[in-house]
Amino acid sequence: MKDVFICDYIRTPIGRFSGTLSGGQAVDLAAMCIGIGQGISVALERV
């Protein structure tokens, strides 16, 4: 298995108008990813 890393993120202007993520903030999306990461056995220091 190859290691996968999120090095940076940007919020692109491309997407459906009033789509699923239109009301979301970048911080909320990051929190969701961190929450998912806490459900697996990976040390957060490695993320």
N, C-alpha and C positions, 0 to 999 in steps of 0.2 A: 504494500500500500504506500502511496506517495503522501508526503505531508502537504497539507493545504494551509495557507496562511492568508489572513485578511490584513493587508499592509496599510491600506488607506481606503477611504470611501468618499464618494461625492453623491450628491443628490442630483440626478439628471432631470432636465425639463421634459424628457420624453415619457409619455405615458398617456393613459386615457384620462380625459377631462373628468374630474370628479370620480376618479377610479378608487379602487380599494385603499390605496395608500395616500390619497390626496390629503386627508386630514391628519396624517401622522407626522410626527417630528423625528428627526434623525436620532435623537436621544432615545426615543421610544423603540425605534427599530433596533438600536444597539442593545437596549435592555432585553429585548426579546431574544436576541442571539446569545447574550450572556446567560439568560435563564435556561435556554436550551442546552448550553454548554455545561451548566451545573448538573444537568440530568445524566451526564455521562462521566465515566471515570477518567478524566483528564485533569491534571493539575492546572489550575488557572494561571500559574506562573509560565506555563508552556503555551498559553494562548496569547 
